[in-house]
């Protein structure tokens, strides 16, 4: 019988404290960060967050419902990546791919405004 070793769990307060410590003096870049930060009850100054879900808004009626373009959609239509496969829509992406794509989208937007 194989026993898996699990790392010790961290309670909510400790997780929140650890994330806040990691964010000190940094700019946070990612997709739909407002959801993730809200779940951790963390507020970050707007000038320290680049949220690609908010950088590329949807039509007004869709945005009013709190919906945004998916990261694969933005990657395809703005960065010319392969067309998103609808069958894989809810499958997890490889670790780090979302971070890389978010950074590429932020750089794309900065070049558009330059």
C-alpha positions as CSV (number, residue, x, y, z in Angstrom):
1,X,0.0,0.0,0.0
2,X,1.4,3.4,-1.0
3,X,1.0,6.3,1.3
4,X,1.1,9.8,-0.3
5,X,2.8,12.4,1.8
6,X,0.8,15.6,1.8
7,X,2.3,19.0,2.7
8,X,0.9,20.6,5.8
9,X,-2.2,22.6,5.1
10,X,-2.2,26.4,5.7
11,X,-5.2,28.1,7.2
12,X,-6.9,31.0,5.5
13,X,-5.3,33.7,7.6
14,X,-1.8,32.3,6.9
15,X,-2.5,31.9,3.2
16,X,-3.7,35.5,3.0
17,X,-0.7,36.7,4.9
18,X,1.7,34.8,2.7
19,X,0.1,36.1,-0.5
20,X,0.2,39.7,0.8
21,X,3.9,39.2,1.7
22,X,4.6,38.0,-1.9
23,X,2.8,41.0,-3.4
24,X,4.8,43.7,-1.5
25,X,6.4,46.1,-4.0
26,X,5.3,44.1,-7.0
27,X,2.9,44.6,-9.9
28,X,0.5,41.7,-10.3
29,X,-0.2,40.5,-13.9
30,X,-2.8,37.9,-14.6
31,X,-6.3,37.0,-15.9
32,X,-9.5,37.6,-13.9
33,X,-7.4,38.6,-10.8
34,X,-10.3,40.4,-9.3
35,X,-12.0,37.1,-8.6
36,X,-8.9,35.5,-7.1
37,X,-8.1,38.5,-4.9
38,X,-11.7,38.8,-3.8
39,X,-11.7,35.2,-2.7
40,X,-8.6,35.9,-0.5
41,X,-10.2,39.1,0.7
42,X,-7.1,41.1,-0.5
43,X,-7.2,44.6,-1.8
44,X,-4.4,45.8,-4.1
45,X,-4.1,49.3,-5.4
46,X,-5.3,49.5,-8.9
47,X,-2.0,50.8,-10.2
48,X,-0.4,47.6,-9.0
49,X,-2.7,45.2,-10.9
50,X,-2.8,44.4,-14.6
51,X,-5.9,42.2,-15.1
52,X,-6.2,41.0,-18.7
53,X,-9.9,40.3,-18.2
54,X,-10.4,44.0,-17.6
55,X,-7.8,45.2,-20.2
56,X,-9.8,43.8,-23.1
57,X,-13.5,44.4,-22.2
58,X,-16.4,42.7,-23.8
59,X,-19.5,44.4,-25.1
60,X,-21.3,46.5,-22.6
61,X,-24.2,44.1,-22.0
62,X,-21.9,41.2,-21.5
63,X,-19.6,43.2,-19.2
64,X,-22.6,44.3,-17.1
65,X,-23.1,40.6,-16.2
66,X,-19.5,40.4,-15.0
67,X,-18.4,38.2,-17.9
68,X,-15.1,38.7,-19.7
69,X,-13.2,37.1,-22.6
70,X,-11.5,33.9,-21.8
71,X,-7.7,33.8,-21.8
72,X,-7.6,31.3,-24.7
73,X,-9.9,33.6,-26.7
74,X,-7.7,36.6,-26.1
75,X,-4.6,34.6,-26.9
76,X,-6.1,33.5,-30.2
77,X,-7.7,36.7,-31.4
78,X,-5.0,39.2,-30.2
79,X,-1.8,37.2,-30.3
80,X,-2.6,34.9,-33.2
81,X,-2.3,31.6,-31.3
82,X,-4.1,28.5,-32.4
83,X,-7.9,28.5,-32.3
84,X,-9.2,27.5,-28.9
85,X,-10.7,24.0,-28.9
86,X,-14.2,24.2,-27.4
87,X,-13.9,20.6,-26.1
88,X,-11.0,21.7,-23.9
89,X,-12.7,24.8,-22.6
90,X,-12.9,23.7,-19.0
91,X,-9.8,21.7,-18.8
92,X,-7.0,23.1,-16.7
93,X,-4.1,24.7,-18.6
94,X,-0.5,23.8,-17.9
95,X,1.0,25.5,-14.9
96,X,2.6,28.8,-15.8
97,X,0.9,29.1,-19.3
98,X,-1.7,31.5,-18.1
99,X,1.0,33.7,-16.5
100,X,3.0,33.8,-19.7
101,X,-0.1,34.5,-21.8
102,X,-1.2,37.3,-19.4
103,X,2.2,38.9,-19.6
104,X,2.2,38.7,-23.4
105,X,-1.2,40.3,-23.5
106,X,-0.1,43.1,-21.2
107,X,2.9,43.8,-23.4
108,X,0.6,43.7,-26.5
109,X,-1.7,46.3,-24.9
110,X,1.3,48.5,-23.9
111,X,2.5,48.5,-27.5
112,X,-0.9,49.4,-28.8
113,X,-1.0,52.5,-26.6
114,X,2.6,53.5,-27.3
